[in-house]
Amino acid sequence: ALGKGSDLEKAFATVALVYNNSADPEGKLSKAETKSLLQTQFGGFIQGQENKPKYQEIISALDEELENKIDFEDFMVLLVSLTLMSDLLQEIKNVKATK
């Protein structure tokens, strides 16, 4: 659908597709499904974050209250939060700075 879209548009379209392919018919993910999706699809950004208090807080929230589900908006906030604390983000910034 976004064959001619910008890189950023394609990136967000990919996020939406990955989310929708995992979501239930109501368009939501259980917290366990969210955690699994992060581990399989977002591993590069969360790798090495296990000892950071904010990461532990986010992941422990996914382990609690199994009935609560996450909608796409909450999923996007979660991705942004994990990206901002990621060591990979700093590496990406450093690559741009050296060009």
Solvent accessible surface area in square Angstrom, and as a share of the most:
residue,aa,sasa,rsa
1,A,155,1.20
2,L,71,0.35
3,G,65,0.63
4,K,209,0.88
5,G,16,0.16
6,S,59,0.38
7,D,122,0.63
8,L,122,0.61
9,E,88,0.39
10,K,82,0.35
11,A,52,0.40
12,F,105,0.44
13,A,30,0.23
14,T,77,0.45
15,V,38,0.22
16,A,31,0.24
17,L,111,0.55
18,V,40,0.23
19,Y,2,0.01
20,N,93,0.48
21,N,128,0.66
22,S,45,0.29
23,A,21,0.16
24,D,37,0.19
25,P,145,0.91
26,E,139,0.62
27,G,30,0.29
28,K,76,0.32
29,L,0,0.00
30,S,22,0.14
31,K,28,0.12
32,A,59,0.46
33,E,83,0.37
34,T,0,0.00
35,K,48,0.20
36,S,55,0.36
37,L,17,0.09
38,L,2,0.01
39,Q,100,0.44
40,T,99,0.58
41,Q,114,0.51
42,F,34,0.14
43,G,27,0.26
44,G,45,0.44
45,F,48,0.20
46,I,11,0.06
47,Q,135,0.60
48,G,48,0.46
49,Q,1,0.00
50,E,93,0.42
51,N,134,0.68
52,K,65,0.27
53,P,109,0.68
54,K,105,0.44
55,Y,18,0.07
56,Q,92,0.41
57,E,103,0.46
58,I,20,0.10
59,I,23,0.12
60,S,51,0.33
61,A,45,0.35
62,L,7,0.04
63,D,77,0.40
64,E,98,0.44
65,E,108,0.48
66,L,114,0.57
67,E,153,0.69
68,N,68,0.35
69,K,97,0.41
70,I,17,0.09
71,D,45,0.23
72,F,63,0.26
73,E,116,0.52
74,D,78,0.40
75,F,8,0.03
76,M,32,0.14
77,V,99,0.57
78,L,20,0.10
79,L,18,0.09
80,V,81,0.46
81,S,34,0.22
82,L,1,0.00
83,T,32,0.18
84,L,126,0.63
85,M,35,0.16
86,S,6,0.04
87,D,69,0.36
88,L,55,0.27
89,L,34,0.17
90,Q,98,0.43
91,E,102,0.46
92,I,87,0.44
93,K,111,0.47
94,N,75,0.39
95,V,85,0.49
96,K,161,0.68
97,A,85,0.66
98,T,115,0.67
99,K,197,0.83
